[in-house]
Amino acid sequence: MSAHDMDELQAVAQSIADERISASARDGFDTLLQQALRGSLVPSGAEAVITAVEVDDLAEKKMVVLTISSYLFRLMVMFHFTPDAATKGHFARLAGDGAAEVGAGGEQAFMDALAECGNLCCGIFNRELGRFFPHLGMSTPNVIDTQCLHYLHKLRHAHVRHFAIDIDPSPRLHVSLCVSAYDRLDFAVSAEEQADTTGELELF
């Protein structure tokens, strides 16, 4: 079989997988994630612009990965980062009482702050998805190389979206969403439900 034939088969397989998630459900996943990002990665009083972008090659070296799973789908949220001074400064702003330790360059303090933000974001995301899907489970954070992003197609995903987050004066942040569907998914996030997601996450 030629390389051209393989490409055509892969395109057909992708189109079949894509049909598993309706346009409304895609918008729902994207909307709820963006709201979770605003609730976890944006410092109090700051403004953020979140846009969907095409990603060919990210400058960030590492990513923190968390998974939310149900009987119907598995999704991964990937937070891309480079542990430079500007990025540490941003997470120091988010760290509150631990800001001095994160900003001072301590590697473990920085990773802990990243993991905490990732947990908070996916906790909010998980809570809001619970309005539509029962029996959701969330993983703990894992740190892997950003180059692993090139192998997402191995997960036979049905929906992938990359977001850029611009928060002045912080560096641009990138977050990726990958959804693998086990069945057809269709749900809609209403304007009222979008407004409700601004509340605080309750921890027990």
Buried (B, 14 or more C-beta within 10 A) or exposed (E): EEEEEEEEEEEEEBEEBBEBBBEEBBEBBBBBBBBBBBBBBBBEEBEBEBEEEEBEEBEBEBBBBBBBBBEBBBBBBBBBBBBEEEBBBBBBBBBEEBBEBBBEEBEEBBBBBBBBBBBBBBBBBBBBBEBBBEEBEBBEBBBEEBEEBEEBEEEEBBBBBBBBBEBEEBBBBBBBBBBBBEEEBEBEBEEEBBEEBEEEBEEE
